[in-house]
Amino acid sequence: MRDEPFLRAADEHSSALEVHLAVVGIVPCKVTAENGPMQRGDLLVTSSVPGHAMRGTDNKRMLGAVVGKALEPLDRGTGTIQVLVTLQ
């Protein structure tokens, strides 16, 4: 049983290139409220802030771009919230 909710992918020659990848489950996610306040249940997409997700608002553009579902709110700024990730 794993203690971490993600896979560790790394370059065998440099630990500086390590990336954490979640494909299913509830995981912490860095988010930004740049696209408006986030509520529980909002679908999240990539944002202009590197390494952060934001609330998706355009259903037509979100097809295939959703990274997860917010399980916690974020009113403003940036933060880390719990997100449900399911590979679709």
N, C-alpha and C positions, 0 to 999 in steps of 0.2 A: 504494500500500500504506500502510495506517495504522500508526502507531507505538503508538497507544493502543487497548486492548481494549474500548473503549466508545464510545457516541455521546455527543456533547456537546449538551445541550438547554439553551437559555438564553433568558431574556426579552431582547428586543432593546433594552430601555431600562435594564436593570440587570444587570451581571455578577454581582451578589450572589445572583441567583436561578438560577445555573447548576447543572444536575443531570447526573450521569454515569449512563448507562443501558447495561447490557450485555444483549444478547439471545441471544448464543451464544458459546461459547468458554471459555477458562480465564482467570479474572480474580481479582484480589485482592478479598477481602470481609472487612469488619469482622464479628467474631463474638463471642458471649458464651457461657460455659459455664453459664448460669443454669438450663438444663434438663438438666444433667449433662455429664460429659466427652464430647468429640467425637472420633470415630474416623474414619479414612479410609473413605469410602463412605456415611457418614451423610447422610440427606436433611436439608436445612436449610429452616427456615421463619422468618418474622419473629418478633422477640422484643419484650419490653417495653422494651428499651433502644433508643431512637431510632437508626436507621441501622445496626442490628446484626441479624444472623441468629443462630439457635440451632438445636440439634439437635431435629428433630421426633421425637416418640415415639408419638403417637396416629394410627395409619394412617387411621382413619375421618375424622378432622378434617383430615388433610394433603392430601386430594384437592383439587387446584387451588390449593394454598397453598405448594407447594414452590418455593423460589427457586434451589436448586442442590444439588450434591452435594459434600461436603467431600473435598478431596484431601490434606489434612493434618490431624493431630490438634490438639486444644486441651484440655489437662487441666483448667485452671481459669482464672477471671478473664475478661478480654477480650483480643482480639488480632486480627491480620489473617492470614488463611490463603488459600491458593489454592482456588478453587471452580470446578467445572464447571457452566456455565450453558447450558441448552438450552431454547428457547422451545417449549412443548408446547401 
